[in-house]
Amino acid sequence: MNPVFNKIDQKSFMGKINRKWTTVVMAVLTASAISIHMQFKTSNILTVLFILLCTFWYTGMDFRIQQHKTELILSFGFTVCMCLKGLETFDAYESVGLAGKLAIIGCQFLGFLILFYHVICFCYQWESKVQIFRDTDEKEGQKLKKRGILFFIVLLGILVCWFPYYLCNFPGIIISDTADQIQQAMGRYAYSNHHPVLQTWAIKGIFHLGMSLFGSANGAVALYCILQMGVIALIDTSLIMLLHQYRVKKCIIVFTFLYYAWMPYHVMYSFTMWKDSLFGAFLLLFIICAWRLLHGTVFAAAHNKWYVLVWLYLSGIGVSLFRTNGWYAFLASLPFFIVLFWKRQKKVVITLILTVVSVILIKGPVFDYYQVSDADFVESLSIPVQQIGRIVSEGCELSEEQLSFLNEIIDVDKISNTYQPYISDPMKGLIREKGNQTYLIEHKAEYLRLWLQLGLRYPSQYLRAFISQTSGYWYPDTQYWITADGIYSGGGEDITEAPVLSADVKKALEGFLWDYEDIPVIGLLFSIGLGVWLMFLQFGACIKYGKWKQSVLYVPVIMVWLTLLAATPVYAEFRYIYGLFTCLPILLLISFFDYREEIRS
């Protein structure tokens, strides 16, 4: 036998052996990570099952890291999310020392990193083979005629699906924030930018019209809710028609329609009088317009259609003024869009700059003229307040100087009984109760220095406070309330619940709408964390396949998400991130488009 070939055969054999052992080790790490995270007992037989399943799956998969850098970065991010949330489980290992806990953390990190890396590689391989477009040979005239008819069918279909639920909640859903806005609209309270003044003015105008037409506050609320439903349905329909125009397969268009028409949060938010419903709609409209303008030379010269620029301007105003963090997200996104459009379409850049100027004028001279007050300073301090609150509530040592400073702005003795890890309102309430925010504003630098000093001294408490306060926005297995119900009594306008349909009908309809929330897998449609992961997964797909320009379309939603990590008052408030879910269909589809091919309008 030729010794050269014998040597090659031996190397090949040893390579196969080494790969098999590597696969088994990866499977054991993955199963261990799942077991640790789920807090299985060491005798749980499911761990063995996971090892077998992972070994079977990993066998034969050849995903070389140098070819999958995007996947590695994303898997690292998802792994960090799992391990950060997993820190809460380590309190159960009371008998394990520091070295043992570090080993557990390392095992969990490596196991999830391997798992997510393989999952993301598999997803991207699947995406590269999927074709989402349909073939068509329809004549252009027939297409345009059918498109107009289809637009009204889709619009009417969405409203028909929403309307029975609205009749069960007639004249609409009003929360405490909206009641406060109604009081401002009626002139009983001074205007405050704590809630969007633009919406308050809309409420004022529509209420006066509704009262004159129907002679009742219920009629005014009904008019507002019906108009809001119409605006949101029009924007949702615009996306569906855009997908139809770009020849996306009909099954995807149908699923998109059902998503907007039947998902509980879209149904209920359509007639809930709060800022988040319209903010989500405006954010979707802004991304739709940017998408059309970005590929104007491909999608039938959309950049030459002036009305797209008008809608871009109006939606930018809505995004900037219907949520405080929307304004910050818009400003943070602006440089990306300027770079994107500067060389190709300067009129888009001009439109975006006009949007910024308009918002500055509204928030400046216009608000000053109407004596609109800003939200109090403490409203923006959710994360720092919670971190300091955690330190005090756990009895960590503070110097006399630090305690003296804190006592100027908050009653330190009340913190232990007031602090709640997942919501900052109780702590902010203590600061407001002290009534000395002027001192806090005048001593911002000292407060910042105190915050930094305590963070360096107690990093574990700071990290755990951050995890508790934000986990719902990056960890999928988090549940919290999603929609409101009823009418808050503080509106002061004799607004009462007057359902048109019976209680039995309401119970049946709501059962149909909500029952599948508790079904495994389907319940993930309600997960904020999963929505965020899917957004970053598709954002990564754009980066991986060199679609850098298209990746900019994700930036506004990502910026909204980042502002929540910086200042969210509640750990998993769905309405704060509702804009992600209004935009989710378009965010999932952007990376599938091959923009080198011309798609006729």
Summary of the structure (lengths in Angstrom):
residues: 601
radius of gyration: 27.1
end to end distance: 68.0
largest distance: 102.3
contacts: 1875
relative contact order: 0.10
helix: 75%
strand: 2%
